[in-house]
Amino acid sequence: GYSLGVATRDGVDAPVVAAARNLLVPGLVVFAVLGGLGAAQSLARDSVRPLLLTSASTRAVVLGKVLYLLVTWLLMPAFMLLGATGYVVGARTPLFLVALVCALVPILLLMMLCGLSLAYLLWIAIERLGLPEYARRLVTAGISLVVFVFALGIGFFAGQFSAESPTDALPTGDPLTPLGYYADLFFLGSPAAEPLTWQTLFAAGVVLTAIPLSFRLLVRLAPRYWYAVPTVDADETEHHSDSPQ
């Protein structure tokens, strides 16, 4: 990171920002779907049922789970920030690291909320269909593969590119959605930074507005997922009626 910072201290010739605009949304889609499916599995129904018997509100339970998940998801970017710190020292751009962190947390939180909501919707539908366990795993794997291939194709073919050199092979045209301009915020204070436009401010406003809306949707979906399957079968209740459930 330090060597790269020294090499790019006077500017960057490669269209880094333009490529990031095109690859941001497909990458976030893959992250939301795959991360949301894995997160929903880790936050299983049984882990919240003891809390549902207390006076804690559903909103408080969901908020606690989201904050816990956000901390665990920030561990990997925290390791990546070590390399970014070396780059900042080499490029002598301390503002870049601050802008990177401030831009990363909101978009990561939004993708986590959207991913959990999509996973809850998927598994509620699977529970309604009554599919066996192997069919559930097959559906989950199939959806993950389709979304990954679709997002990868959209990312590389949405922008204009050529294959004359490795840098020309990157998509550098206008992003497919205005949300792609949010990538400009990741490069503030760096040698590759470009002036902020109204599209960037619009994308930032969309992200900040979508966070509370996504949280409200998750608060409504989470109880439906938790109560989708009964905790104890009827036969078990008959045989163990003397023990607390």
Helices and strands as residue ranges (DSSP letters): H 2-7, H 16-42, G 45-47, H 49-52, H 58-73, H 75-91, H 94-129, H 133-157, G 178-187, H 198-226, H 234-239
